[in-house]
Amino acid sequence: MQKYSSARIPKELFERVEKFISEHPEMGYRSVSELVNELLRRELERSKTKD
């Protein structure tokens, strides 16, 4: 079973992400957490390939 931790983001940013998700259902994200996890994975991969 996967373990989780949490990170805090400003409420305004959270609300912007919620709005983005609701305005773009074609992207397939169901939650802020899901989108943030995907963006972090992509950024870490991108950073890894730069090294």
C-alpha positions in Angstrom: 0.0 0.0 0.0 1.3 3.4 -1.0 2.0 5.9 1.8 1.2 9.6 1.4 2.4 12.9 2.8 0.9 16.3 2.4 2.1 19.7 1.2 0.5 23.1 1.7 -0.2 25.5 -1.1 -1.8 28.9 -1.0 -5.6 28.8 -1.0 -5.7 31.1 -4.1 -3.5 28.7 -6.0 -5.6 25.7 -4.9 -8.8 27.5 -6.1 -7.1 28.3 -9.5 -6.3 24.6 -9.9 -9.8 23.6 -9.0 -11.2 26.0 -11.6 -8.8 24.7 -14.2 -9.9 21.2 -13.5 -13.6 22.0 -13.8 -13.1 24.1 -17.0 -11.0 21.4 -18.7 -12.6 18.0 -18.1 -11.0 16.7 -21.3 -7.7 16.7 -19.4 -9.0 13.9 -17.2 -8.0 15.2 -13.8 -10.5 14.4 -11.0 -8.8 16.3 -8.2 -6.2 18.9 -7.3 -4.0 16.2 -5.8 -4.1 14.2 -9.0 -3.1 17.2 -11.1 -0.3 18.3 -8.7 1.1 14.8 -8.6 1.2 14.6 -12.4 2.8 18.0 -12.7 5.5 17.2 -10.1 6.3 13.9 -11.8 6.7 15.6 -15.1 8.9 18.4 -13.7 11.1 15.9 -11.9 11.5 13.8 -15.1 12.2 17.0 -17.1 14.8 18.1 -14.6 16.4 14.7 -14.6 16.9 14.7 -18.3 18.6 18.1 -18.2 21.4 16.8 -15.9 
